[in-house]
Amino acid sequence: MSSRRDQRRFPRLQLPETVRVSWTDRQGRFHHADARCLDASETGIRLEFAVRPDSDCYVNVRFEKHGVVINARVRHVIQRGLMFEAGLEFHGGWRWKSLAADSRAAG
């Protein structure tokens, strides 16, 4: 039986930085929070939040270090202790083409 990690289409790389995330919940309330990036791939990112974002909502993720804002969809959220891990898929076919180069430069 293969693991989920083996089934991923793109490799995940460490991207150690804090990002600013904003979204509107199902009741129409605006939220913003800082989140810690756990890892990223060409088509998505996994973030750690202190607050739970709604599953299946769209968020804006601001990467200050890279000078980019990405629109993404929250695909899943799980609670780990007091924190929440959210898997986000970049929206609109956006891909992080420079991710591999950024990782090599950081390491």
Backbone bond lengths (Angstrom), bond angles and torsions (degrees), N, CA, C in turn:
res aa  C-N    CA-C-N  psi(-1)  N-CA   C-N-CA  omega(-1)  CA-C   N-CA-C  phi
1 M - - - 1.449 - - 1.527 108.52 -
2 S 1.308 117.71 126.91 1.459 120.50 -178.42 1.517 110.44 -86.24
3 S 1.311 115.42 150.90 1.465 120.15 179.85 1.522 109.86 -83.46
4 R 1.324 115.10 164.57 1.460 120.01 178.69 1.527 110.57 -60.39
5 R 1.317 116.13 -38.60 1.459 120.39 -179.56 1.527 110.70 -57.88
6 D 1.314 117.22 -36.51 1.458 120.85 -179.78 1.528 112.26 -71.28
7 Q 1.329 117.53 -20.03 1.453 121.39 -176.12 1.531 113.18 -91.72
8 R 1.299 118.15 -3.94 1.461 120.37 -177.23 1.520 110.83 -68.38
9 R 1.331 115.02 142.34 1.463 120.72 -179.10 1.525 112.32 -75.00
10 F 1.343 116.41 -30.97 1.462 121.15 -177.08 1.522 109.42 -130.51
11 P 1.325 117.40 145.32 1.465 119.36 179.55 1.529 111.21 -67.37
12 R 1.318 115.53 149.71 1.466 122.25 176.46 1.515 108.05 -98.20
13 L 1.316 115.07 137.21 1.455 121.54 179.36 1.513 109.63 -124.55
14 Q 1.320 115.96 147.67 1.454 120.54 175.37 1.520 108.80 -66.33
15 L 1.319 116.63 137.38 1.464 122.47 178.21 1.524 106.23 -139.24
16 P 1.339 116.64 73.97 1.466 120.61 -171.17 1.530 112.70 -73.72
17 E 1.320 114.84 95.46 1.449 119.91 175.58 1.524 109.46 -160.58
18 T 1.311 115.35 163.74 1.453 121.70 176.02 1.515 108.14 -99.23
19 V 1.324 115.85 136.91 1.463 121.64 179.98 1.525 108.61 -120.65
20 R 1.309 116.51 160.28 1.467 122.88 177.00 1.517 107.44 -105.29
21 V 1.334 116.59 125.98 1.458 121.50 -176.36 1.522 109.44 -120.14
22 S 1.325 116.56 137.72 1.471 121.05 175.87 1.522 109.17 -133.55
23 W 1.351 115.09 148.00 1.467 120.59 -179.55 1.516 109.63 -161.85
24 T 1.314 115.09 164.73 1.455 122.74 174.37 1.521 107.17 -112.06
25 D 1.336 117.37 128.43 1.462 120.40 -177.92 1.534 111.13 -80.39
26 R 1.312 116.42 -179.71 1.475 121.92 -176.65 1.523 113.01 -63.33
27 Q 1.342 116.59 -23.43 1.464 120.79 178.46 1.532 112.20 -90.37
28 G 1.327 116.73 2.94 1.452 121.23 177.84 1.524 114.17 86.15
29 R 1.334 117.84 9.00 1.469 121.24 178.95 1.524 109.96 -85.07
30 F 1.325 115.16 137.70 1.463 121.89 179.92 1.524 109.32 -84.88
31 H 1.336 116.14 137.75 1.463 122.47 177.44 1.517 109.30 -130.37
32 H 1.311 115.69 152.10 1.463 120.98 169.51 1.516 107.67 -146.33
33 A 1.316 115.52 147.71 1.458 120.64 -177.52 1.519 109.09 -158.02
34 D 1.314 114.43 153.79 1.454 119.59 169.17 1.527 106.84 -85.75
35 A 1.311 116.21 143.32 1.461 121.26 178.88 1.523 108.30 -135.80
36 R 1.308 115.23 149.64 1.458 120.94 177.73 1.516 108.26 -96.24
37 C 1.303 115.42 129.00 1.461 120.71 178.12 1.523 108.53 -77.17
38 L 1.319 116.38 125.21 1.457 121.24 177.78 1.523 111.23 -91.87
39 D 1.314 116.47 -46.14 1.462 121.40 175.23 1.514 108.78 -163.88
40 A 1.319 115.40 168.42 1.465 120.53 -177.34 1.518 109.28 -148.56
41 S 1.315 114.09 157.41 1.461 120.67 173.93 1.520 107.06 -132.09
42 E 1.289 116.36 -175.89 1.463 121.07 179.98 1.528 111.70 -63.67
43 T 1.341 117.92 -28.13 1.464 120.92 -174.42 1.524 115.07 -117.27
44 G 1.326 118.09 1.59 1.458 118.83 -178.48 1.506 112.93 -167.88
45 I 1.340 113.89 179.98 1.455 120.21 -175.62 1.521 108.98 -150.24
46 R 1.329 116.42 150.51 1.463 121.56 175.19 1.517 107.58 -115.58
47 L 1.335 115.18 123.90 1.457 121.65 -176.03 1.518 111.08 -119.48
48 E 1.337 115.78 153.41 1.455 122.31 175.03 1.522 108.64 -112.73
49 F 1.335 116.01 124.28 1.460 123.80 -177.49 1.522 110.85 -115.91
50 A 1.338 116.49 154.64 1.463 121.57 169.29 1.525 110.27 -87.68
51 V 1.336 117.73 -18.41 1.466 123.39 177.15 1.518 108.06 -118.63
52 R 1.324 116.21 154.40 1.468 120.16 -177.08 1.527 110.58 -90.17
53 P 1.326 117.88 117.49 1.467 119.13 172.41 1.528 109.41 -78.41
54 D 1.321 116.92 152.42 1.463 120.76 177.74 1.525 109.94 -66.18
55 S 1.329 115.96 137.40 1.462 119.72 173.03 1.518 108.72 -67.37
56 D 1.300 115.87 146.33 1.459 124.09 175.96 1.527 113.92 69.26
57 C 1.339 118.37 13.10 1.463 119.32 175.08 1.533 108.85 -94.52
58 Y 1.308 115.66 166.53 1.458 120.97 177.02 1.509 109.34 -100.95
59 V 1.317 116.26 139.41 1.461 122.49 -177.92 1.529 109.66 -128.80
60 N 1.308 115.39 156.67 1.459 122.06 169.74 1.514 106.97 -104.98
61 V 1.319 116.67 129.02 1.461 122.33 -179.92 1.520 107.67 -114.72
62 R 1.330 116.28 119.87 1.462 121.63 -178.89 1.529 109.49 -101.89
63 F 1.322 115.23 116.59 1.461 122.63 175.74 1.523 107.52 -98.80
64 E 1.324 116.97 92.85 1.461 121.15 -177.67 1.529 111.39 -58.78
65 K 1.323 115.85 -43.54 1.471 121.53 -176.94 1.533 112.01 -59.42
66 H 1.326 116.53 -34.84 1.458 121.40 -176.88 1.523 112.29 -100.53
67 G 1.339 117.34 -6.46 1.463 120.90 179.30 1.519 113.40 65.59
68 V 1.337 116.63 38.88 1.453 119.71 -177.72 1.529 110.22 -137.10
69 V 1.340 115.32 147.00 1.463 122.49 172.86 1.524 107.01 -118.96
70 I 1.328 116.06 128.97 1.453 121.75 -175.85 1.518 109.23 -119.07
71 N 1.322 116.37 136.64 1.451 121.86 172.94 1.526 106.88 -91.16
72 A 1.340 116.49 131.81 1.460 120.20 -177.31 1.522 110.04 -142.78
73 R 1.308 115.28 161.23 1.466 122.32 177.82 1.518 108.89 -108.98
74 V 1.333 116.90 133.17 1.458 121.63 176.51 1.528 107.35 -75.72
75 R 1.320 116.67 113.21 1.465 121.57 -177.84 1.525 112.17 -87.93
76 H 1.335 117.04 -35.61 1.462 120.29 178.37 1.522 109.63 -158.85
77 V 1.325 115.75 154.25 1.462 122.52 177.00 1.527 107.69 -135.98
78 I 1.330 116.63 132.37 1.461 120.67 174.16 1.524 108.35 -129.96
79 Q 1.312 115.59 148.93 1.459 120.03 177.90 1.511 109.18 -93.90
80 R 1.334 115.61 134.59 1.464 122.88 175.86 1.523 106.40 -129.63
81 G 1.329 115.68 100.36 1.460 119.95 -175.89 1.515 109.28 66.37
82 L 1.318 116.60 -126.37 1.465 121.38 179.09 1.524 112.81 -90.63
83 M 1.322 116.88 -4.04 1.460 121.43 -175.74 1.537 110.50 -108.34
84 F 1.334 114.87 165.81 1.459 121.88 178.84 1.518 109.19 -123.26
85 E 1.321 116.51 133.59 1.458 121.97 174.74 1.514 108.05 -104.16
86 A 1.319 115.78 129.89 1.460 120.73 -179.69 1.521 109.47 -123.33
87 G 1.314 115.06 132.27 1.456 121.56 173.63 1.516 108.37 -95.18
88 L 1.319 117.67 120.89 1.454 123.09 -178.34 1.516 110.58 -113.18
89 E 1.320 115.59 139.74 1.466 121.84 175.79 1.525 107.81 -109.51
90 F 1.323 116.77 126.88 1.459 120.29 178.71 1.521 109.35 -58.64
91 H 1.313 116.86 140.90 1.460 123.05 -174.27 1.528 111.14 -96.44
92 G 1.315 115.69 153.80 1.458 121.70 173.13 1.511 115.16 70.90
93 G 1.331 116.23 23.83 1.462 118.86 178.77 1.517 114.28 76.53
94 W 1.347 116.61 9.10 1.470 120.22 -179.72 1.515 109.36 -66.30
95 R 1.318 117.04 137.32 1.468 122.29 178.82 1.518 109.55 -131.43
96 W 1.311 114.41 142.88 1.457 120.80 179.24 1.518 107.92 -89.03
97 K 1.318 115.83 82.32 1.470 121.38 -175.54 1.519 112.22 -66.91
98 S 1.329 117.00 -30.31 1.469 119.42 -176.49 1.516 112.90 -90.35
99 L 1.327 119.00 6.63 1.452 121.30 -175.62 1.520 112.19 -57.89
100 A 1.296 117.74 -46.28 1.469 120.16 -179.15 1.524 111.14 -62.93
101 A 1.317 117.17 -41.61 1.462 120.95 178.66 1.520 110.76 -66.20
102 D 1.348 117.45 -41.36 1.462 121.35 178.07 1.522 111.41 -61.41
103 S 1.334 117.30 -39.85 1.460 121.65 179.91 1.523 111.21 -66.10
104 R 1.307 116.51 -43.81 1.466 119.74 179.93 1.518 111.00 -63.56
105 A 1.337 116.79 -39.10 1.462 120.87 -179.83 1.521 111.36 -66.74
106 A 1.341 117.09 -34.19 1.463 121.09 -178.11 1.521 111.27 -75.88
107 G 1.323 117.72 -25.70 1.470 120.98 -173.70 1.435 113.72 -95.40
